Amino acid sequence: MKKKLLLLATGLSSLALLAACSNQSNHLSQTNSSSSVEQSQSDNGSSSSSSEEKKVDTSAYDDIISKYQTAVANNQTDASLNSLVVTYANSQTSPVSTVYTYRDLDGNGVDELILAFKPGNLFKDYMITDIYTISKDSGQVIRLTEGPQLGMLGERMTLTYLKDKTFSYYGSAGATAGGGSGYHFNDDGQSLIKDDSDSGVEKADLSSWDWKDLSSASSNRSSSTVSQAQTSSTALNADELKNGNYKSAVGTWKSSDGKTIKITSDGQLELWGNTYPIDSVSASQSNSGGFNLTYVDSNPTGNTPIQFYPKGVADFTNAGDSSKDRILATNGMPSEENYYYRVD
């Protein structure tokens, strides 16, 4: 009997010990689980904090947009821009508009500035022509598409953005010839590195991006400020014109069909690809309120008459906009396309 009681007591003691161990194990498990959750939350918080970096100021792109606008208006460019944008914008036969947007192409937190040809008769899809980014360290604008391959995108050289944030490139032998290669961003997102081939991933749908027309960009300045600046610095001066002084007419003037007239500070008239010395500016004999510009031509037969009309001065036709300074240049009956308005 004593032996049975002893065995029973020993069994109960073992059960109590096992229960205690189990409770301690559960407590340790809960503690470790809680610690893991806290650590995970801490890690997530750190990750969230690190991702909420200071946004890069994209107003640094304003100068690029303005430079392109001026180049298109003057029909002039330089090596720092894609000249095809200017060429197609001023084409008399196949004009193409340029659009732009901001988008973080490589996912590093910096929005790139992307320019592209707008789809139309010549291009069926958005055709990338230029890409810029901004250095997080210096805040300087960096042109990603430069050099002999990427500096002339948009015609025989095409760069297609893919869904894996890389690019497919086709070279000068044709839009779909010459062998496809690829480009990807380097680690800091400040340059494009060429690959022997593209990734083969499906191309991204650029039509869903928030594109804006280059011609209507205000470069983050208020339209009223721009308008006031242009009015104060470029208004035709009637008193000066009456005295044969053409300086208030200096600048580039553009018609609705894309033609340009340029008057330079050294007394030259650039008319449709030809340059002539300016002879004089005098009041119109018709008392219309306009002023005639004469220029020196070695073969003056058939010269196109050039007339200035200051803002608010009506002329003999309703085809022009009398709310603006304008130049009328035509040998025939004036139409809307014969009026030129200052763009620079």
Steps between C-alpha positions, in 0.01 A plus 500: 500500500782738592671412175186593299467834684864575430455430129187718490678790672792468263264506199316810624831674564613423144173632359536823698856540378394442138219756533740756642746441218219530246385833649855630499541387139176672399610815679836497321327434167261792556787722608706408193195545274432841652865591459490388138190709432658803665819445300298460179304816577823678575652382172190601307500838665864546410431397142205737478707778645787441260264495201349834595800692373490863407352537152728638234386838364401445137491875434862449397354366174341837420812623323503192274136549403559872438810425292302262279220753460746767389676262261170403336388864475829613345544187290851468644665246726836386637671179608334503844154440347346246265492694172226274359253665740569835334508354148162328527336790685588735212440253216279640227394156375489272806492706822509305826431638847715420802355416842662447838427338836661422836535137610728295726626257238744304715317516834774685691271777623600760237256591224665515159402753233400313184439669164335318211342552161122501519321225305352610169541444127875441526531311831234255616627484860676737736862517382753586773740775391677601821527402867644705787545423870620692807790409729384446859837623624556816296151577368651536152306397189657208311416413141472122476449488124814647350778385273500363145229241570257653747547865402284476187206285607170517319553394142744223410612461858228389740501444875204305639427489874420151630293385797809383692634860503756434228512605134506337160709682238510471122770671297545710191435232236129550556239516771487122528833406348866519587478253786318558826702583810398622842571761765456497875551757776817484705475463879459870576266562205725767349598326177383236254716193442484317168429125486563261214129425482180621658320307774222383271239631744176652366516875427324744732184683392614862470153617395385486864768746615414861579641670190504879454556695178841665484351800321265576792751447784538787744811366676329531840472877464157661510362588158432855615865549594615367164248716316603816686867433435441451129283809472746726677809380314373431147233758419539683171587864568295718263707815561824321424356338189381838372860620516632200309623316810428126476653391834165440668427244228809288572413134564349191340148513355302192402189439290222250564644266235845489663697745284730748674633852451793616709627853554843525660656779706770555235241599238438175315170356379481120482209426269412137423858373494663808342670792676483862385632830642215724619480826308240698696173499693247770417136582563261353248380752240152355528461649851398157620705530817749244373867534409685377194837324523722508193804281455795477261475222245735451205196391301213710637247393238205341674613590853246413765366814672561499877269704726492548877174546688529589872257354749162676486551630148258352247601435141295476183409133561345307788729200445758615757470526880504872581538425872866411433803653330530337159681496168314464172702345218330420170490591134130424471177538692583444871378186675553371852823319402659826381508651852800441726497540877802536723610183679840616624 
